[in-house]
Amino acid sequence: RDVSIKPREVVVYPQDDVRPEVGSGLNKHARVRLHGLWKMDKVTKQPLRNASTAAVMVKKLKAHCDAEDLVFLGYDISTGTWTFETSHF
């Protein structure tokens, strides 16, 4: 099975024509955790890990979940971990 993980992208079935029915293969409910996601300081290139940055990240990640029909479960600013669920891929 092809799973492609790149910066800012996870693709489970890159070719739609080989995607199994919902509930088969990897095309089923999943909880996904992506680590190391931080807003970066433009000058120092270091991760920003403060409360206001966390609020901005949560807003963006929730909006992405809404747009992609995902369920936002949380964001941990200390580890840069975003957790969400999908009903299928």
C-alpha positions in Angstrom: 0.0 0.0 0.0 1.3 3.4 -0.9 1.4 6.0 1.9 3.3 9.2 1.2 4.4 11.5 4.0 6.0 14.7 3.0 6.2 18.1 4.7 2.7 19.5 5.0 1.1 16.5 3.3 0.0 12.9 4.0 -1.4 10.9 1.1 -2.7 7.4 1.8 -4.0 6.5 -1.7 -2.2 8.7 -4.3 -4.1 7.0 -7.2 -7.9 7.2 -6.7 -8.5 4.3 -9.1 -6.8 1.9 -6.7 -8.6 3.1 -3.6 -10.6 0.3 -1.9 -14.1 0.6 -0.7 -14.7 2.6 2.5 -14.0 0.2 5.4 -11.4 -1.9 3.4 -7.6 -1.7 3.4 -6.4 1.6 4.9 -9.6 3.4 3.7 -11.2 3.4 7.1 -11.5 5.4 10.4 -8.1 6.6 11.6 -6.6 8.8 14.3 -3.7 10.7 12.9 -0.9 12.5 14.9 1.5 14.8 13.1 4.5 16.0 15.1 6.8 19.0 14.9 4.2 21.5 13.5 5.0 25.0 14.7 4.8 28.5 13.3 8.4 29.5 12.8 10.0 32.9 13.7 10.9 34.6 10.4 14.1 36.0 11.8 15.5 33.3 14.0 13.9 30.4 12.2 13.1 28.9 15.6 9.7 27.4 16.5 7.3 29.8 18.3 5.8 28.0 21.3 3.9 30.7 23.2 0.1 30.9 24.0 -0.8 33.4 21.3 1.0 31.3 18.6 -0.8 28.2 19.9 -4.2 30.0 19.5 -3.3 30.9 15.9 -2.3 27.3 15.1 -5.4 25.9 16.7 -7.6 28.2 14.6 -5.8 27.3 11.4 -5.8 23.6 12.1 -9.5 23.6 13.0 -10.3 25.5 9.8 -8.3 22.9 7.8 -10.2 20.1 9.5 -13.5 21.7 8.7 -12.5 22.1 5.1 -11.3 18.5 4.7 -14.1 16.8 6.7 -11.8 15.8 9.6 -12.4 15.9 13.3 -10.0 18.2 15.2 -8.9 16.5 18.4 -6.2 18.8 19.6 -2.9 20.6 19.2 0.0 20.5 21.7 2.3 23.5 21.4 5.1 21.9 23.4 5.6 19.1 21.0 3.9 20.6 17.9 1.5 17.7 17.8 -1.7 18.0 15.9 -4.2 15.2 16.4 -7.3 14.6 14.2 -9.6 11.8 13.1 -10.9 10.9 9.7 -13.7 8.5 8.8 -11.8 7.2 5.8 -9.1 8.2 3.3 
